[in-house]
Structures are given as C-alpha cells and as structure tokens.
Amino acid sequence: QVQLVESGGGVVQPGGSLTLSCAASGFTFSNYGFHWVRQAPGKGLEWVAAIYYDGSNKYYADSVKGRFTISRDDSKNTLYLQMNSLRAEDTALYYCVRDVGVVGPEFDSWGQGTLVTVSS
Amino acid sequence: DVVMTQSPLSLPVTLGQPASISCRSSQSLAHSDGNTYLNWFQQRPGQSPRRLIYKVSNRDSGVPDRFSGSGSGTDFTLKISRVEAEDVGVYYCMQGTHWPPVTFGGGTKVEIK
C-alpha cells in the first residue's frame, strides 16, 4: 500500500534552516509528482510547493518563494523540502502529498506530517 | 489566485440527518481539457486529510456512498446523506484547475449536535 513518511521537523530559530524528507514506498516513486502542503496549528491547509514526476518543473507558493526548495531523489524514493530563512509564520505541520493527476493536481495520498516550529 | 470560499464555517448535525457544505470559487473551475479539478477532503481529528471526492463528483475508493459531490463553474456542494459519528471532522474543498497555486477553502467543521 502507498506509504509516505515525513521526517526532519523540529524546533528552529527564526532565520534558521531545516530540511524535511518524505520517504515513499508501496508504489513506483518516479512515476508521480509530489507536493508539500502545510497546516499551521489550528488552521487550514496551505499549499507550499510542487515538483513534477521527472523533476522538470517546480512551483512554489509566493509565501515561500526564494526561501524553500523542493527536490527529489528517485534512487532513494525520497522527496525533500529545504527550508531557509525560516520565519515564525512557517510554523506548521508539513505534509507530503502524492499527485496522481496528469493535468490538474489530484492529491490521492497524504503522509502523517512532520511538525516545524520556528521560535526563539 | 483563485479564492475558495466555504460555508458554513461550522455545521452541527443530528446523527442520521443530512448535511451540506458549499464551496464557491472566485472564477470558473472548468478546465479547457473538459475536466473540473475540484476535490473534497475530510480531516478527522488528529488525522491527515483524506480525499473523498475528485473532479467534482467522483468518489474515492472506500468512501461511503452517503458522500456525494456536485456542482459546476464556480459553485460546488458536498453532501452527506445521513451523518454518522465517524463523519465528525473538518472538510476542505480544493481547486487544481488554475494552478499554481493550488488553493483550498477555509474548511467546514462538522460536529454532532
């Protein structure tokens, strides 16, 4: 069965950096695009970033553009999110999401999330 | 960016009674390929979101048939024909027609009266 397991979250000071990982299993990783979606404590869902199945295209929310980088390593079946210049407003649970869509994004599987807390 | 507006914010429902959630988009979600990329997700307390409905009205595998989606253009609805205790949670609509960015509605909290 499809499994997405995020890791790498933690407490970091404002201005600091963190790299999140998402280990995938149960399917052919290289066939799918992926997204990161976050949820601030007690708040709704916010899309963060996306990467195509072949890594050819990457997209970011305006709120993270220039600070976050999405990448993938198909040899390790792993998705990454490099987060720099972190701010208090980046505090959230970060979900890794599989995209089964061909044209429009279709989020069929979500991980359990990894919590990032930005605080001094 | 497409703004997704859900109503109501909170929906107290009696067990066995129907429930309806509205989602409106700031522009039509009809794609030039003929599809409408409007999805519904359920997030139970303490859990990750789970997709219920994709492309307006297609139910995901394992989703009870008491859940149904409808709508077109800018107006969409998620209906629960008879609410059960396990349906408690927050429901989100999401559009993927005009992306990036993908945008979500603010959520509707379904609770039992």
Interface residues (C-beta under 8 A of the other chain):
Chain A: H35 V37 G44 L45 E46 W47 A50 Y59 Y60 A61 D62 Y95 G101 V103 G104 P105 E106 F107 D108 W110 G111 Q112 G113
Chain B: H31 D33 N35 Y37 N39 F41 S48 P49 R50 R51 Y54 K55 D60 V90 Y92 M94 G96 T97 W99 P100 P101 V102 T103 F104 G105 G106 G107
